[in-house]
Amino acid sequence: MEWLIFDGQGDSVFKLTRLNQALCVVGMVSSFTVMADTANNDVNEVMVVTASQTEHPELTAPASVSYITREDLDNLVVNDVAEAIEKLPGIHINAGTTYGRNEIKIRGLDSDYTLLLINGRRINSRDGLLSSYGNDFDLSTIPMSAVERIEVTRGPMSSLYGADALGGVVNVILRKPTEETQGSLGYQFDGITEGSGGNTHKMNGYVSGALVPDTLLGNLIIEKSDRDAWRSNQSVNPDTDVLEERDELSLYSNLTWLVNDQQDIELDLNYNTDDRDADWNNWGNAVNNVQEMERYNLALTHYGYWEAMNSRVRYNLDHSELRDDSELNSAVGDIEQTNNTIDAQLSGYLGDHLLTGGGEFRDTKLENNLTLTTDSVHYSQAAIYLQDEISLGDLALTLSARYDDHEVYGGEFSPRAYAVYTITDNWVIKGGVGEAFKAPGLNQYSDSYSVLACRGKCHVVGNPDLEAETSRSYELGTSYETAHWGAGLTVFENDIDDMIEAETWDRVKTELSYFNVDEAEIKGVETSLWADITDTVSVSVNYTYSDAEDKSTQTDLLNTPAHVANVQLDWQARDNLYAYTSYQYTGSQYAKNGSDVVKLDAYGTLDLGARYQPVDDLNLKLGVTNLTNEERDETAIDLDYIMKARSVYAGVSYDF
C-alpha cells in the first residue's frame, strides 16, 4: 500500500465550436506521435499540489497548471506576485486603476474570479478595499523573498476551493524552516529613466534554522520597500501621479514543531504595512488620496501522517485595518475587515482510490464608516467537499464536488470531473468539465453598502436582488515533456450565467447599482513550447487566444485582450553567469470611457536581465525593463492608462 504525503500548501480572428476545439487537440496529438518515438524520457518532475490538494507531477496533474520556482524568482526582478506570473500561459495583468494598481486575470476573467491563496489558505480583503481597488493590496501582502514556489491553476476550481475560483487559483507557497542554519541579505533598486520620481528601493533579510535540533524549526523573513511617486509627461494632467508612492514593510515567520514521526504543528505569522499616497486626476483637478493599511495573518495548523490516512486541521485569522483619507471623501475612513476560518481535511488511499475530503467554516466581519449605514456587517459560509482520484491503469480520473452554504445566498453545489490519459511517460491527454459559483460580494448585494464613484459624482449601492454567478467550464488538451523540450495545447470554454456588472454612469445619475448579465462566454486556446537549443541556450514561448463575449448584448467583455504572447530566451553563459531576454505582446482590447466603449491598441515590451555570481554566495543582478520605451496609444493615454517607461534595475544579495 502507498501513502501520499500531503503538506496542504502545497482581437477575434476565428470562432471555435466544441467540434473545432476537439479537432485542434486531435491534430496536436497526431503531430506528437512521430516525435514521441525518439524523445528522451528523462524528465525532471516538479510536484504541484494546488490542482487537487494532493501531490502530482505538473505533467499529470488533473488541471492546467503552471508554476514559478524560487530559482526563477532569484533570476528575475519582480516586485509582487502579479509580476512574477505575468508571463505564464493564460495570464493577463490588467491595469486595475490608472495609478499603478494591477489585477491578475486568468483566461479573460476579471481579478474578482482569481482566488489568491498563501500555503493553501485564502487571503481576501476585498470587502474592505472594494473591487475597484483590484487585489493589489492582497498581492503586496506577500514578501517575494519569502516565496518558495507559485502555482497557477487555470480554470474553475470551486469543487475544492469554493467561491471566487471561477477563473482559477494562484497559490503562493512560502519557504519552510530548515534544519541547518542559513540566511541571506539583499538589496534591489529599480529606477524609471523618464519623467520624475518612480525610484524603488527594496531590502530584505532571511534567516532559518533549528531552535531545538530535530524538534523545533523556525524562520524569519523581513522585507522593506519604498517607491517614490512617478509622474510622466504623457499624463493629461501633469500635476497627477501615474504610479503612487508606496512604503511597505512585510514580516513573515514560521515555527514548525516536529512532534514525532506522525505529527507536525505549524504556526505562521504574517505582518504587513502598506502606505500609499497619490494625486489622482479628477476631471482635470489633482485630488490627493492617502491609504494606510496594517494587516496581520495568523495560521495554526496540525498535520497528521497516520497509518490509514493523512490529516490537517487549521485555524486562520486574517485581519486588516485601512485608513482611507481622500479629498473626495466626506470624512476619513476607518475600515476593518476580519476573516476567521476553520478547516479540516483527511486524505488517504482505499484500494486504487485516493480520497480527499474536508470541511470549512468562514466568518467575515466588516466595519466601514464611509460606506456602511450600519455600524458593521458580517456573514458566514460553510462548506464540505469530497474528491476521488481513481487509477485505472493509464487512465486517471478525478471526481470532486463541494457544497457551499452561504448565509445570504443559500446552498450551491459545485461538481467537477477530470481525466488524464498517459500515452507514454512523457505524453498525456487530459481534460474535464466542471461547475462553479461566485456569490456577490458584500459591496454588491448589501443595500447598506454605498461606495463613492464616478470620481466623486455618484455612489454605487448594493443590490439585494442579485443572483449568484454560476459557470460551467470545459477544457481538453495535450502535453508532451522531456528533459530537453516540451509542448502543450489546451482549448477551453467557460460559460457564465448571471455575471455581475456595475451600471454605467450616464453623467446624470447620482446613484448606481449592480445587475446580472444573462450569459457571458469565454473560450479560447492556450499553447506553449520550450526547448533547449544548446546545452546553454533555451527558448520558451506561450500564446493565449481568448474570445470573451457578453452573449446578451453580443459585445466583447472589457479589458480582455484577445491575444497575449510571451517569448523568452535564456542563456547560461557560464556556471556563474545567466542572462535572458523576453518579449511580451498584449493584443487590442476594449475599455470604458464614460458611457462609451473604446478600443485600445496592442502593445509589446522587451526586457533584458542578467545574474552574475563573482564569488560563492554573492549574487549580482542587472537589467532593463521596457527597453524600447514602448508607450500605449493615445486613447489609452487619454484614459490615464500609461505604461511604465524604460526602467533600469540592479540588485545584490549575499547568502550565508
Secondary structure, DSSP 8 states (H G I E B T S, - for coil): -------S---------HHHHHHHHHHHHHHHHHHHHT--------EE-TTTSS-EETTTSSSEEEEEEHHHHHHS--SSHHHHHTTSTTEEEEE-STTS-EEEEETTB-GGGEEEEETTEE---HHHH-GGGTTHHHHHTS-GGGEEEEEEEES--HHHH-TT-SSEEEEEEE----SS-EEEEEEEEEEESSSEE--EEEEEEEEEEEEETTTEEEEEEEEEEEE--EE-TT-SSTTS-SB-EEEEEEEEEEEEEEEETTEEEEEEEEEEEEEEEEEEEETTEEEEEEEEEEEEEEEEEEEEE-SS-EEEEEEEEEEEEEEEEETTSSS-EEEEEEEEEEEEEEEEEETTEEEEEEEEEEEEEEEETTTBSSS-EEEEEEEEEEEEEEEETTEEEEEEEEEEEETTTEEEEEEEEEEEEEEETTEEEEEEEEEEEE---HHHH-TTBEEEEGGGTEEEE--TT---EEEEEEEEEEEEE-SSEEEEEEEEEEEEEEEEEE----SS-SEE-EEEEEEEEEEEEEEEEEEESSSSEEEEEEEEEEEEEETTTTEE-TT--SEEEEEEEEEEEETTEEEEEEEEEE--EEEEETTEEEEE--EEEEEEEEEEEEETTEEEEEEEESTT-----HHHHHTT------EEEEEEEEE-
